[in-house]
Amino acid sequence: MKARYLHGLEVAEYCKNQLKEIGVEAWSNPGSLTVVMPRTPDAVKQKWQLATEGEVSHIICMPNVTKNQIDEFIQDLAKAEELEEEDFGFDL
């Protein structure tokens, strides 16, 4: 049980750091497997089944979650945010 918890904690810290690297203000409570971030785009929220309440989404790094999955999540999030930025602008 301890090894499973420590794995989840390591993945949560990895997730938080990867989010910060792409400019997402992510945080977690000490010892928590839950990483909290600003609301994610709907496509990302649906694909990754993220719990969202108001303007906050979170991901729970259970023992079955891998760093490879976090990397894929980060790529999806970065791509979705780029697309949203492209969609916002004036058509000239």
PyMOL Python script that loads the backbone (N, CA, C, O; Angstrom):
from pymol import cmd

cmd.read_pdbstr("""\
ATOM      1  N   MET A   1       0.819  -1.185   0.000  1.00  0.00           N
ATOM      2  CA  MET A   1       0.000   0.000   0.000  1.00  0.00           C
ATOM      3  C   MET A   1       0.871   1.260   0.000  1.00  0.00           C
ATOM      4  O   MET A   1       0.585   2.227  -0.707  1.00  0.00           O
ATOM      5  N   LYS A   2       1.922   1.232   0.793  1.00  0.00           N
ATOM      6  CA  LYS A   2       2.783   2.405   0.877  1.00  0.00           C
ATOM      7  C   LYS A   2       3.426   2.700  -0.474  1.00  0.00           C
ATOM      8  O   LYS A   2       3.502   3.858  -0.885  1.00  0.00           O
ATOM      9  N   ALA A   3       3.886   1.662  -1.165  1.00  0.00           N
ATOM     10  CA  ALA A   3       4.521   1.841  -2.481  1.00  0.00           C
ATOM     11  C   ALA A   3       3.526   2.426  -3.478  1.00  0.00           C
ATOM     12  O   ALA A   3       3.890   3.277  -4.289  1.00  0.00           O
ATOM     13  N   ARG A   4       2.281   1.980  -3.425  1.00  0.00           N
ATOM     14  CA  ARG A   4       1.251   2.506  -4.330  1.00  0.00           C
ATOM     15  C   ARG A   4       0.996   3.986  -4.056  1.00  0.00           C
ATOM     16  O   ARG A   4       0.868   4.785  -4.983  1.00  0.00           O
ATOM     17  N   TYR A   5       0.926   4.339  -2.787  1.00  0.00           N
ATOM     18  CA  TYR A   5       0.721   5.738  -2.420  1.00  0.00           C
ATOM     19  C   TYR A   5       1.908   6.592  -2.869  1.00  0.00           C
ATOM     20  O   TYR A   5       1.717   7.667  -3.438  1.00  0.00           O
ATOM     21  N   LEU A   6       3.115   6.126  -2.621  1.00  0.00           N
ATOM     22  CA  LEU A   6       4.302   6.897  -2.994  1.00  0.00           C
ATOM     23  C   LEU A   6       4.399   7.068  -4.507  1.00  0.00           C
ATOM     24  O   LEU A   6       4.834   8.114  -4.990  1.00  0.00           O
ATOM     25  N   HIS A   7       3.992   6.040  -5.257  1.00  0.00           N
ATOM     26  CA  HIS A   7       3.968   6.163  -6.716  1.00  0.00           C
ATOM     27  C   HIS A   7       2.981   7.257  -7.128  1.00  0.00           C
ATOM     28  O   HIS A   7       3.311   8.111  -7.951  1.00  0.00           O
ATOM     29  N   GLY A   8       1.793   7.236  -6.568  1.00  0.00           N
ATOM     30  CA  GLY A   8       0.785   8.250  -6.882  1.00  0.00           C
ATOM     31  C   GLY A   8       1.263   9.645  -6.512  1.00  0.00           C
ATOM     32  O   GLY A   8       1.022  10.599  -7.252  1.00  0.00           O
ATOM     33  N   LEU A   9       1.925   9.771  -5.394  1.00  0.00           N
ATOM     34  CA  LEU A   9       2.458  11.055  -4.947  1.00  0.00           C
ATOM     35  C   LEU A   9       3.532  11.564  -5.910  1.00  0.00           C
ATOM     36  O   LEU A   9       3.577  12.752  -6.228  1.00  0.00           O
ATOM     37  N   GLU A  10       4.391  10.660  -6.368  1.00  0.00           N
ATOM     38  CA  GLU A  10       5.430  11.022  -7.337  1.00  0.00           C
ATOM     39  C   GLU A  10       4.810  11.488  -8.651  1.00  0.00           C
ATOM     40  O   GLU A  10       5.254  12.477  -9.234  1.00  0.00           O
ATOM     41  N   VAL A  11       3.786  10.776  -9.116  1.00  0.00           N
ATOM     42  CA  VAL A  11       3.120  11.142 -10.365  1.00  0.00           C
ATOM     43  C   VAL A  11       2.385  12.476 -10.204  1.00  0.00           C
ATOM     44  O   VAL A  11       2.382  13.289 -11.129  1.00  0.00           O
ATOM     45  N   ALA A  12       1.772  12.708  -9.064  1.00  0.00           N
ATOM     46  CA  ALA A  12       1.079  13.982  -8.818  1.00  0.00           C
ATOM     47  C   ALA A  12       2.075  15.142  -8.849  1.00  0.00           C
ATOM     48  O   ALA A  12       1.787  16.188  -9.432  1.00  0.00           O
ATOM     49  N   GLU A  13       3.213  14.971  -8.243  1.00  0.00           N
ATOM     50  CA  GLU A  13       4.240  16.024  -8.251  1.00  0.00           C
ATOM     51  C   GLU A  13       4.743  16.250  -9.680  1.00  0.00           C
ATOM     52  O   GLU A  13       4.945  17.389 -10.102  1.00  0.00           O
ATOM     53  N   TYR A  14       4.940  15.164 -10.411  1.00  0.00           N
ATOM     54  CA  TYR A  14       5.363  15.252 -11.816  1.00  0.00           C
ATOM     55  C   TYR A  14       4.320  16.011 -12.633  1.00  0.00           C
ATOM     56  O   TYR A  14       4.664  16.889 -13.424  1.00  0.00           O
ATOM     57  N   CYS A  15       3.060  15.674 -12.442  1.00  0.00           N
ATOM     58  CA  CYS A  15       1.963  16.331 -13.148  1.00  0.00           C
ATOM     59  C   CYS A  15       1.953  17.827 -12.847  1.00  0.00           C
ATOM     60  O   CYS A  15       1.860  18.649 -13.759  1.00  0.00           O
ATOM     61  N   LYS A  16       2.049  18.169 -11.584  1.00  0.00           N
ATOM     62  CA  LYS A  16       2.036  19.573 -11.174  1.00  0.00           C
ATOM     63  C   LYS A  16       3.193  20.334 -11.837  1.00  0.00           C
ATOM     64  O   LYS A  16       3.005  21.446 -12.329  1.00  0.00           O
ATOM     65  N   ASN A  17       4.370  19.740 -11.849  1.00  0.00           N
ATOM     66  CA  ASN A  17       5.536  20.386 -12.456  1.00  0.00           C
ATOM     67  C   ASN A  17       5.379  20.537 -13.965  1.00  0.00           C
ATOM     68  O   ASN A  17       5.749  21.568 -14.527  1.00  0.00           O
ATOM     69  N   GLN A  18       4.834  19.515 -14.625  1.00  0.00           N
ATOM     70  CA  GLN A  18       4.641  19.584 -16.076  1.00  0.00           C
ATOM     71  C   GLN A  18       3.605  20.657 -16.424  1.00  0.00           C
ATOM     72  O   GLN A  18       3.768  21.382 -17.406  1.00  0.00           O
ATOM     73  N   LEU A  19       2.557  20.758 -15.633  1.00  0.00           N
ATOM     74  CA  LEU A  19       1.559  21.799 -15.863  1.00  0.00           C
ATOM     75  C   LEU A  19       2.181  23.185 -15.724  1.00  0.00           C
ATOM     76  O   LEU A  19       1.928  24.071 -16.540  1.00  0.00           O
ATOM     77  N   LYS A  20       2.986  23.366 -14.695  1.00  0.00           N
ATOM     78  CA  LYS A  20       3.629  24.661 -14.488  1.00  0.00           C
ATOM     79  C   LYS A  20       4.559  25.005 -15.648  1.00  0.00           C
ATOM     80  O   LYS A  20       4.677  26.171 -16.026  1.00  0.00           O
ATOM     81  N   GLU A  21       5.218  23.993 -16.212  1.00  0.00           N
ATOM     82  CA  GLU A  21       6.125  24.230 -17.343  1.00  0.00           C
ATOM     83  C   GLU A  21       5.399  24.776 -18.569  1.00  0.00           C
ATOM     84  O   GLU A  21       5.996  25.497 -19.369  1.00  0.00           O
ATOM     85  N   ILE A  22       4.107  24.438 -18.727  1.00  0.00           N
ATOM     86  CA  ILE A  22       3.364  24.971 -19.875  1.00  0.00           C
ATOM     87  C   ILE A  22       2.527  26.193 -19.473  1.00  0.00           C
ATOM     88  O   ILE A  22       1.669  26.650 -20.229  1.00  0.00           O
ATOM     89  N   GLY A  23       2.791  26.706 -18.280  1.00  0.00           N
ATOM     90  CA  GLY A  23       2.149  27.944 -17.855  1.00  0.00           C
ATOM     91  C   GLY A  23       0.827  27.789 -17.140  1.00  0.00           C
ATOM     92  O   GLY A  23       0.095  28.767 -16.985  1.00  0.00           O
ATOM     93  N   VAL A  24       0.501  26.587 -16.702  1.00  0.00           N
ATOM     94  CA  VAL A  24      -0.755  26.347 -15.973  1.00  0.00           C
ATOM     95  C   VAL A  24      -0.466  26.447 -14.475  1.00  0.00           C
ATOM     96  O   VAL A  24       0.430  25.778 -13.960  1.00  0.00           O
ATOM     97  N   GLU A  25      -1.228  27.282 -13.790  1.00  0.00           N
ATOM     98  CA  GLU A  25      -1.050  27.454 -12.350  1.00  0.00           C
ATOM     99  C   GLU A  25      -1.697  26.293 -11.609  1.00  0.00           C
ATOM    100  O   GLU A  25      -2.872  26.341 -11.248  1.00  0.00           O
ATOM    101  N   ALA A  26      -0.901  25.248 -11.392  1.00  0.00           N
ATOM    102  CA  ALA A  26      -1.396  24.032 -10.732  1.00  0.00           C
ATOM    103  C   ALA A  26      -0.872  23.994  -9.296  1.00  0.00           C
ATOM    104  O   ALA A  26       0.188  24.541  -8.991  1.00  0.00           O
ATOM    105  N   TRP A  27      -1.638  23.337  -8.421  1.00  0.00           N
ATOM    106  CA  TRP A  27      -1.210  23.195  -7.043  1.00  0.00           C
ATOM    107  C   TRP A  27      -1.817  21.926  -6.445  1.00  0.00           C
ATOM    108  O   TRP A  27      -2.754  21.344  -6.991  1.00  0.00           O
ATOM    109  N   SER A  28      -1.265  21.525  -5.330  1.00  0.00           N
ATOM    110  CA  SER A  28      -1.833  20.411  -4.571  1.00  0.00           C
ATOM    111  C   SER A  28      -1.496  20.616  -3.106  1.00  0.00           C
ATOM    112  O   SER A  28      -0.536  21.307  -2.765  1.00  0.00           O
ATOM    113  N   ASN A  29      -2.289  20.017  -2.254  1.00  0.00           N
ATOM    114  CA  ASN A  29      -1.998  20.048  -0.832  1.00  0.00           C
ATOM    115  C   ASN A  29      -0.870  19.059  -0.541  1.00  0.00           C
ATOM    116  O   ASN A  29      -0.739  18.060  -1.248  1.00  0.00           O
ATOM    117  N   PRO A  30      -0.062  19.313   0.471  1.00  0.00           N
ATOM    118  CA  PRO A  30       1.004  18.370   0.820  1.00  0.00           C
ATOM    119  C   PRO A  30       0.435  16.975   1.061  1.00  0.00           C
ATOM    120  O   PRO A  30      -0.549  16.806   1.781  1.00  0.00           O
ATOM    121  N   GLY A  31       1.067  15.989   0.451  1.00  0.00           N
ATOM    122  CA  GLY A  31       0.651  14.600   0.646  1.00  0.00           C
ATOM    123  C   GLY A  31      -0.561  14.181  -0.161  1.00  0.00           C
ATOM    124  O   GLY A  31      -1.061  13.069   0.007  1.00  0.00           O
ATOM    125  N   SER A  32      -1.039  15.052  -1.031  1.00  0.00           N
ATOM    126  CA  SER A  32      -2.251  14.754  -1.797  1.00  0.00           C
ATOM    127  C   SER A  32      -1.935  14.195  -3.177  1.00  0.00           C
ATOM    128  O   SER A  32      -0.940  14.573  -3.796  1.00  0.00           O
ATOM    129  N   LEU A  33      -2.781  13.301  -3.649  1.00  0.00           N
ATOM    130  CA  LEU A  33      -2.678  12.751  -4.996  1.00  0.00           C
ATOM    131  C   LEU A  33      -3.480  13.575  -5.994  1.00  0.00           C
ATOM    132  O   LEU A  33      -3.495  13.258  -7.184  1.00  0.00           O
ATOM    133  N   THR A  34      -4.143  14.621  -5.532  1.00  0.00           N
ATOM    134  CA  THR A  34      -4.998  15.458  -6.368  1.00  0.00           C
ATOM    135  C   THR A  34      -4.262  16.737  -6.768  1.00  0.00           C
ATOM    136  O   THR A  34      -3.744  17.469  -5.924  1.00  0.00           O
ATOM    137  N   VAL A  35      -4.230  16.983  -8.084  1.00  0.00           N
ATOM    138  CA  VAL A  35      -3.618  18.201  -8.610  1.00  0.00           C
ATOM    139  C   VAL A  35      -4.748  19.094  -9.111  1.00  0.00           C
ATOM    140  O   VAL A  35      -5.580  18.674  -9.915  1.00  0.00           O
ATOM    141  N   VAL A  36      -4.764  20.322  -8.627  1.00  0.00           N
ATOM    142  CA  VAL A  36      -5.810  21.284  -8.942  1.00  0.00           C
ATOM    143  C   VAL A  36      -5.262  22.296  -9.947  1.00  0.00           C
ATOM    144  O   VAL A  36      -4.110  22.721  -9.859  1.00  0.00           O
ATOM    145  N   MET A  37      -6.124  22.676 -10.913  1.00  0.00           N
ATOM    146  CA  MET A  37      -5.716  23.617 -11.956  1.00  0.00           C
ATOM    147  C   MET A  37      -6.922  24.422 -12.395  1.00  0.00           C
ATOM    148  O   MET A  37      -8.057  24.060 -12.085  1.00  0.00           O
ATOM    149  N   PRO A  38      -6.686  25.520 -13.120  1.00  0.00           N
ATOM    150  CA  PRO A  38      -7.831  26.248 -13.681  1.00  0.00           C
ATOM    151  C   PRO A  38      -8.610  25.341 -14.635  1.00  0.00           C
ATOM    152  O   PRO A  38      -8.064  24.392 -15.197  1.00  0.00           O
ATOM    153  N   ARG A  39      -9.874  25.648 -14.803  1.00  0.00           N
ATOM    154  CA  ARG A  39     -10.766  24.865 -15.663  1.00  0.00           C
ATOM    155  C   ARG A  39     -10.106  24.578 -17.012  1.00  0.00           C
ATOM    156  O   ARG A  39      -9.581  25.480 -17.665  1.00  0.00           O
ATOM    157  N   THR A  40     -10.142  23.316 -17.415  1.00  0.00           N
ATOM    158  CA  THR A  40      -9.546  22.914 -18.685  1.00  0.00           C
ATOM    159  C   THR A  40     -10.574  23.037 -19.810  1.00  0.00           C
ATOM    160  O   THR A  40     -11.778  23.023 -19.553  1.00  0.00           O
ATOM    161  N   PRO A  41     -10.106  23.157 -21.060  1.00  0.00           N
ATOM    162  CA  PRO A  41     -11.047  23.171 -22.185  1.00  0.00           C
ATOM    163  C   PRO A  41     -11.920  21.911 -22.170  1.00  0.00           C
ATOM    164  O   PRO A  41     -11.488  20.850 -21.719  1.00  0.00           O
ATOM    165  N   ASP A  42     -13.152  22.045 -22.670  1.00  0.00           N
ATOM    166  CA  ASP A  42     -14.106  20.933 -22.620  1.00  0.00           C
ATOM    167  C   ASP A  42     -13.588  19.662 -23.276  1.00  0.00           C
ATOM    168  O   ASP A  42     -13.828  18.570 -22.761  1.00  0.00           O
ATOM    169  N   ALA A  43     -12.880  19.774 -24.404  1.00  0.00           N
ATOM    170  CA  ALA A  43     -12.377  18.576 -25.096  1.00  0.00           C
ATOM    171  C   ALA A  43     -11.412  17.800 -24.201  1.00  0.00           C
ATOM    172  O   ALA A  43     -11.448  16.570 -24.166  1.00  0.00           O
ATOM    173  N   VAL A  44     -10.561  18.508 -23.488  1.00  0.00           N
ATOM    174  CA  VAL A  44      -9.603  17.857 -22.584  1.00  0.00           C
ATOM    175  C   VAL A  44     -10.334  17.280 -21.384  1.00  0.00           C
ATOM    176  O   VAL A  44     -10.062  16.160 -20.953  1.00  0.00           O
ATOM    177  N   LYS A  45     -11.264  18.061 -20.850  1.00  0.00           N
ATOM    178  CA  LYS A  45     -12.039  17.605 -19.687  1.00  0.00           C
ATOM    179  C   LYS A  45     -12.777  16.304 -19.997  1.00  0.00           C
ATOM    180  O   LYS A  45     -12.804  15.386 -19.177  1.00  0.00           O
ATOM    181  N   GLN A  46     -13.372  16.234 -21.186  1.00  0.00           N
ATOM    182  CA  GLN A  46     -14.130  15.033 -21.556  1.00  0.00           C
ATOM    183  C   GLN A  46     -13.213  13.849 -21.823  1.00  0.00           C
ATOM    184  O   GLN A  46     -13.472  12.745 -21.343  1.00  0.00           O
ATOM    185  N   LYS A  47     -12.137  14.066 -22.588  1.00  0.00           N
ATOM    186  CA  LYS A  47     -11.234  12.950 -22.905  1.00  0.00           C
ATOM    187  C   LYS A  47     -10.647  12.336 -21.647  1.00  0.00           C
ATOM    188  O   LYS A  47     -10.579  11.113 -21.521  1.00  0.00           O
ATOM    189  N   TRP A  48     -10.222  13.181 -20.715  1.00  0.00           N
ATOM    190  CA  TRP A  48      -9.532  12.706 -19.522  1.00  0.00           C
ATOM    191  C   TRP A  48     -10.454  12.556 -18.319  1.00  0.00           C
ATOM    192  O   TRP A  48      -9.993  12.226 -17.227  1.00  0.00           O
ATOM    193  N   GLN A  49     -11.736  12.791 -18.502  1.00  0.00           N
ATOM    194  CA  GLN A  49     -12.740  12.632 -17.449  1.00  0.00           C
ATOM    195  C   GLN A  49     -12.340  13.378 -16.173  1.00  0.00           C
ATOM    196  O   GLN A  49     -12.348  12.824 -15.073  1.00  0.00           O
ATOM    197  N   LEU A  50     -11.988  14.657 -16.361  1.00  0.00           N
ATOM    198  CA  LEU A  50     -11.562  15.477 -15.234  1.00  0.00           C
ATOM    199  C   LEU A  50     -12.762  16.006 -14.466  1.00  0.00           C
ATOM    200  O   LEU A  50     -13.732  16.484 -15.056  1.00  0.00           O
ATOM    201  N   ALA A  51     -12.687  15.918 -13.184  1.00  0.00           N
ATOM    202  CA  ALA A  51     -13.718  16.523 -12.354  1.00  0.00           C
ATOM    203  C   ALA A  51     -13.539  18.032 -12.425  1.00  0.00           C
ATOM    204  O   ALA A  51     -12.429  18.544 -12.283  1.00  0.00           O
ATOM    205  N   THR A  52     -14.647  18.740 -12.648  1.00  0.00           N
ATOM    206  CA  THR A  52     -14.599  20.190 -12.770  1.00  0.00           C
ATOM    207  C   THR A  52     -15.766  20.787 -12.008  1.00  0.00           C
ATOM    208  O   THR A  52     -16.906  20.331 -12.106  1.00  0.00           O
ATOM    209  N   GLU A  53     -15.447  21.821 -11.247  1.00  0.00           N
ATOM    210  CA  GLU A  53     -16.470  22.545 -10.494  1.00  0.00           C
ATOM    211  C   GLU A  53     -16.177  24.021 -10.674  1.00  0.00           C
ATOM    212  O   GLU A  53     -15.118  24.505 -10.273  1.00  0.00           O
ATOM    213  N   GLY A  54     -17.103  24.728 -11.270  1.00  0.00           N
ATOM    214  CA  GLY A  54     -16.883  26.149 -11.507  1.00  0.00           C
ATOM    215  C   GLY A  54     -15.690  26.386 -12.421  1.00  0.00           C
ATOM    216  O   GLY A  54     -15.654  25.898 -13.551  1.00  0.00           O
ATOM    217  N   GLU A  55     -14.727  27.129 -11.929  1.00  0.00           N
ATOM    218  CA  GLU A  55     -13.540  27.474 -12.716  1.00  0.00           C
ATOM    219  C   GLU A  55     -12.323  26.623 -12.364  1.00  0.00           C
ATOM    220  O   GLU A  55     -11.191  26.997 -12.671  1.00  0.00           O
ATOM    221  N   VAL A  56     -12.557  25.472 -11.717  1.00  0.00           N
ATOM    222  CA  VAL A  56     -11.459  24.622 -11.261  1.00  0.00           C
ATOM    223  C   VAL A  56     -11.648  23.193 -11.758  1.00  0.00           C
ATOM    224  O   VAL A  56     -12.732  22.620 -11.654  1.00  0.00           O
ATOM    225  N   SER A  57     -10.561  22.629 -12.303  1.00  0.00           N
ATOM    226  CA  SER A  57     -10.535  21.203 -12.653  1.00  0.00           C
ATOM    227  C   SER A  57      -9.482  20.532 -11.785  1.00  0.00           C
ATOM    228  O   SER A  57      -8.583  21.189 -11.259  1.00  0.00           O
ATOM    229  N   HIS A  58      -9.604  19.217 -11.641  1.00  0.00           N
ATOM    230  CA  HIS A  58      -8.539  18.510 -10.940  1.00  0.00           C
ATOM    231  C   HIS A  58      -8.366  17.114 -11.501  1.00  0.00           C
ATOM    232  O   HIS A  58      -9.289  16.516 -12.054  1.00  0.00           O
ATOM    233  N   ILE A  59      -7.148  16.617 -11.339  1.00  0.00           N
ATOM    234  CA  ILE A  59      -6.790  15.274 -11.770  1.00  0.00           C
ATOM    235  C   ILE A  59      -6.295  14.524 -10.540  1.00  0.00           C
ATOM    236  O   ILE A  59      -5.517  15.057  -9.748  1.00  0.00           O
ATOM    237  N   ILE A  60      -6.748  13.298 -10.387  1.00  0.00           N
ATOM    238  CA  ILE A  60      -6.347  12.478  -9.243  1.00  0.00           C
ATOM    239  C   ILE A  60      -5.365  11.432  -9.749  1.00  0.00           C
ATOM    240  O   ILE A  60      -5.700  10.623 -10.614  1.00  0.00           O
ATOM    241  N   CYS A  61      -4.164  11.449  -9.211  1.00  0.00           N
ATOM    242  CA  CYS A  61      -3.096  10.555  -9.669  1.00  0.00           C
ATOM    243  C   CYS A  61      -3.118   9.262  -8.863  1.00  0.00           C
ATOM    244  O   CYS A  61      -2.283   9.029  -7.989  1.00  0.00           O
ATOM    245  N   MET A  62      -4.099   8.434  -9.188  1.00  0.00           N
ATOM    246  CA  MET A  62      -4.236   7.128  -8.547  1.00  0.00           C
ATOM    247  C   MET A  62      -3.046   6.252  -8.924  1.00  0.00           C
ATOM    248  O   MET A  62      -2.319   6.586  -9.860  1.00  0.00           O
ATOM    249  N   PRO A  63      -2.828   5.143  -8.225  1.00  0.00           N
ATOM    250  CA  PRO A  63      -1.661   4.302  -8.502  1.00  0.00           C
ATOM    251  C   PRO A  63      -1.570   3.772  -9.936  1.00  0.00           C
ATOM    252  O   PRO A  63      -0.479   3.422 -10.387  1.00  0.00           O
ATOM    253  N   ASN A  64      -2.677   3.707 -10.650  1.00  0.00           N
ATOM    254  CA  ASN A  64      -2.636   3.201 -12.021  1.00  0.00           C
ATOM    255  C   ASN A  64      -2.239   4.275 -13.040  1.00  0.00           C
ATOM    256  O   ASN A  64      -2.042   3.959 -14.213  1.00  0.00           O
ATOM    257  N   VAL A  65      -2.120   5.532 -12.616  1.00  0.00           N
ATOM    258  CA  VAL A  65      -1.760   6.627 -13.517  1.00  0.00           C
ATOM    259  C   VAL A  65      -0.241   6.645 -13.683  1.00  0.00           C
ATOM    260  O   VAL A  65       0.510   6.558 -12.711  1.00  0.00           O
ATOM    261  N   THR A  66       0.194   6.760 -14.950  1.00  0.00           N
ATOM    262  CA  THR A  66       1.623   6.739 -15.252  1.00  0.00           C
ATOM    263  C   THR A  66       2.106   8.112 -15.714  1.00  0.00           C
ATOM    264  O   THR A  66       1.306   8.972 -16.083  1.00  0.00           O
ATOM    265  N   LYS A  67       3.409   8.302 -15.689  1.00  0.00           N
ATOM    266  CA  LYS A  67       3.989   9.546 -16.197  1.00  0.00           C
ATOM    267  C   LYS A  67       3.743   9.668 -17.697  1.00  0.00           C
ATOM    268  O   LYS A  67       3.580  10.778 -18.203  1.00  0.00           O
ATOM    269  N   ASN A  68       3.714   8.551 -18.415  1.00  0.00           N
ATOM    270  CA  ASN A  68       3.403   8.600 -19.842  1.00  0.00           C
ATOM    271  C   ASN A  68       1.997   9.143 -20.077  1.00  0.00           C
ATOM    272  O   ASN A  68       1.779   9.923 -21.004  1.00  0.00           O
ATOM    273  N   GLN A  69       1.052   8.739 -19.251  1.00  0.00           N
ATOM    274  CA  GLN A  69      -0.308   9.273 -19.370  1.00  0.00           C
ATOM    275  C   GLN A  69      -0.322  10.769 -19.056  1.00  0.00           C
ATOM    276  O   GLN A  69      -1.022  11.537 -19.716  1.00  0.00           O
ATOM    277  N   ILE A  70       0.440  11.174 -18.064  1.00  0.00           N
ATOM    278  CA  ILE A  70       0.526  12.599 -17.735  1.00  0.00           C
ATOM    279  C   ILE A  70       1.120  13.367 -18.912  1.00  0.00           C
ATOM    280  O   ILE A  70       0.647  14.455 -19.242  1.00  0.00           O
ATOM    281  N   ASP A  71       2.142  12.817 -19.543  1.00  0.00           N
ATOM    282  CA  ASP A  71       2.743  13.475 -20.709  1.00  0.00           C
ATOM    283  C   ASP A  71       1.717  13.659 -21.824  1.00  0.00           C
ATOM    284  O   ASP A  71       1.664  14.716 -22.451  1.00  0.00           O
ATOM    285  N   GLU A  72       0.906  12.637 -22.071  1.00  0.00           N
ATOM    286  CA  GLU A  72      -0.129  12.728 -23.105  1.00  0.00           C
ATOM    287  C   GLU A  72      -1.178  13.772 -22.720  1.00  0.00           C
ATOM    288  O   GLU A  72      -1.626  14.548 -23.564  1.00  0.00           O
ATOM    289  N   PHE A  73      -1.565  13.789 -21.454  1.00  0.00           N
ATOM    290  CA  PHE A  73      -2.509  14.785 -20.956  1.00  0.00           C
ATOM    291  C   PHE A  73      -1.963  16.199 -21.160  1.00  0.00           C
ATOM    292  O   PHE A  73      -2.685  17.086 -21.617  1.00  0.00           O
ATOM    293  N   ILE A  74      -0.694  16.405 -20.824  1.00  0.00           N
ATOM    294  CA  ILE A  74      -0.063  17.720 -20.968  1.00  0.00           C
ATOM    295  C   ILE A  74      -0.054  18.134 -22.434  1.00  0.00           C
ATOM    296  O   ILE A  74      -0.335  19.291 -22.750  1.00  0.00           O
ATOM    297  N   GLN A  75       0.264  17.211 -23.328  1.00  0.00           N
ATOM    298  CA  GLN A  75       0.260  17.513 -24.762  1.00  0.00           C
ATOM    299  C   GLN A  75      -1.137  17.912 -25.226  1.00  0.00           C
ATOM    300  O   GLN A  75      -1.295  18.885 -25.963  1.00  0.00           O
ATOM    301  N   ASP A  76      -2.137  17.171 -24.801  1.00  0.00           N
ATOM    302  CA  ASP A  76      -3.525  17.492 -25.169  1.00  0.00           C
ATOM    303  C   ASP A  76      -3.921  18.868 -24.656  1.00  0.00           C
ATOM    304  O   ASP A  76      -4.548  19.649 -25.372  1.00  0.00           O
ATOM    305  N   LEU A  77      -3.555  19.160 -23.421  1.00  0.00           N
ATOM    306  CA  LEU A  77      -3.904  20.436 -22.818  1.00  0.00           C
ATOM    307  C   LEU A  77      -3.197  21.592 -23.533  1.00  0.00           C
ATOM    308  O   LEU A  77      -3.820  22.611 -23.832  1.00  0.00           O
ATOM    309  N   ALA A  78      -1.915  21.436 -23.803  1.00  0.00           N
ATOM    310  CA  ALA A  78      -1.164  22.481 -24.491  1.00  0.00           C
ATOM    311  C   ALA A  78      -1.731  22.728 -25.885  1.00  0.00           C
ATOM    312  O   ALA A  78      -1.861  23.876 -26.310  1.00  0.00           O
ATOM    313  N   LYS A  79      -2.064  21.662 -26.592  1.00  0.00           N
ATOM    314  CA  LYS A  79      -2.621  21.794 -27.940  1.00  0.00           C
ATOM    315  C   LYS A  79      -3.989  22.472 -27.891  1.00  0.00           C
ATOM    316  O   LYS A  79      -4.276  23.341 -28.714  1.00  0.00           O
ATOM    317  N   ALA A  80      -4.825  22.089 -26.948  1.00  0.00           N
ATOM    318  CA  ALA A  80      -6.167  22.673 -26.824  1.00  0.00           C
ATOM    319  C   ALA A  80      -6.072  24.156 -26.495  1.00  0.00           C
ATOM    320  O   ALA A  80      -6.839  24.958 -27.027  1.00  0.00           O
ATOM    321  N   GLU A  81      -5.148  24.524 -25.635  1.00  0.00           N
ATOM    322  CA  GLU A  81      -5.003  25.934 -25.274  1.00  0.00           C
ATOM    323  C   GLU A  81      -4.485  26.743 -26.455  1.00  0.00           C
ATOM    324  O   GLU A  81      -4.894  27.889 -26.640  1.00  0.00           O
ATOM    325  N   GLU A  82      -3.587  26.167 -27.262  1.00  0.00           N
ATOM    326  CA  GLU A  82      -3.109  26.849 -28.469  1.00  0.00           C
ATOM    327  C   GLU A  82      -4.260  27.075 -29.438  1.00  0.00           C
ATOM    328  O   GLU A  82      -4.373  28.147 -30.033  1.00  0.00           O
ATOM    329  N   LEU A  83      -5.114  26.069 -29.601  1.00  0.00           N
ATOM    330  CA  LEU A  83      -6.245  26.200 -30.507  1.00  0.00           C
ATOM    331  C   LEU A  83      -7.207  27.276 -30.022  1.00  0.00           C
ATOM    332  O   LEU A  83      -7.732  28.045 -30.827  1.00  0.00           O
ATOM    333  N   GLU A  84      -7.440  27.337 -28.726  1.00  0.00           N
ATOM    334  CA  GLU A  84      -8.327  28.366 -28.183  1.00  0.00           C
ATOM    335  C   GLU A  84      -7.751  29.750 -28.423  1.00  0.00           C
ATOM    336  O   GLU A  84      -8.496  30.678 -28.735  1.00  0.00           O
ATOM    337  N   GLU A  85      -6.442  29.909 -28.286  1.00  0.00           N
ATOM    338  CA  GLU A  85      -5.814  31.212 -28.533  1.00  0.00           C
ATOM    339  C   GLU A  85      -5.942  31.600 -29.999  1.00  0.00           C
ATOM    340  O   GLU A  85      -6.157  32.771 -30.312  1.00  0.00           O
ATOM    341  N   GLU A  86      -5.811  30.624 -30.908  1.00  0.00           N
ATOM    342  CA  GLU A  86      -5.946  30.893 -32.339  1.00  0.00           C
ATOM    343  C   GLU A  86      -7.367  31.308 -32.691  1.00  0.00           C
ATOM    344  O   GLU A  86      -7.574  32.156 -33.559  1.00  0.00           O
ATOM    345  N   ASP A  87      -8.342  30.715 -32.023  1.00  0.00           N
ATOM    346  CA  ASP A  87      -9.747  31.014 -32.300  1.00  0.00           C
ATOM    347  C   ASP A  87     -10.147  32.395 -31.796  1.00  0.00           C
ATOM    348  O   ASP A  87     -11.143  32.964 -32.243  1.00  0.00           O
ATOM    349  N   PHE A  88      -9.372  32.925 -30.869  1.00  0.00           N
ATOM    350  CA  PHE A  88      -9.710  34.225 -30.301  1.00  0.00           C
ATOM    351  C   PHE A  88      -8.957  35.301 -31.066  1.00  0.00           C
ATOM    352  O   PHE A  88      -7.730  35.375 -30.999  1.00  0.00           O
ATOM    353  N   GLY A  89      -9.670  36.110 -31.771  1.00  0.00           N
ATOM    354  CA  GLY A  89      -9.047  37.180 -32.522  1.00  0.00           C
ATOM    355  C   GLY A  89     -10.033  37.791 -33.481  1.00  0.00           C
ATOM    356  O   GLY A  89     -11.189  37.376 -33.564  1.00  0.00           O
ATOM    357  N   PHE A  90      -9.569  38.767 -34.193  1.00  0.00           N
ATOM    358  CA  PHE A  90     -10.428  39.459 -35.156  1.00  0.00           C
ATOM    359  C   PHE A  90     -10.235  38.868 -36.540  1.00  0.00           C
ATOM    360  O   PHE A  90      -9.106  38.607 -36.954  1.00  0.00           O
ATOM    361  N   ASP A  91     -11.326  38.655 -37.253  1.00  0.00           N
ATOM    362  CA  ASP A  91     -11.267  38.243 -38.651  1.00  0.00           C
ATOM    363  C   ASP A  91     -11.182  39.498 -39.499  1.00  0.00           C
ATOM    364  O   ASP A  91     -12.116  40.300 -39.535  1.00  0.00           O
ATOM    365  N   LEU A  92     -10.086  39.660 -40.163  1.00  0.00           N
ATOM    366  CA  LEU A  92      -9.895  40.858 -40.981  1.00  0.00           C
ATOM    367  C   LEU A  92     -10.068  40.537 -42.433  1.00  0.00           C
ATOM    368  O   LEU A  92      -9.944  41.421 -43.280  1.00  0.00           O
TER     369      LEU A  92
END
""", "prot")
cmd.dss("prot")
cmd.show_as("cartoon", "prot")
cmd.util.cbc("prot")
cmd.orient("prot")
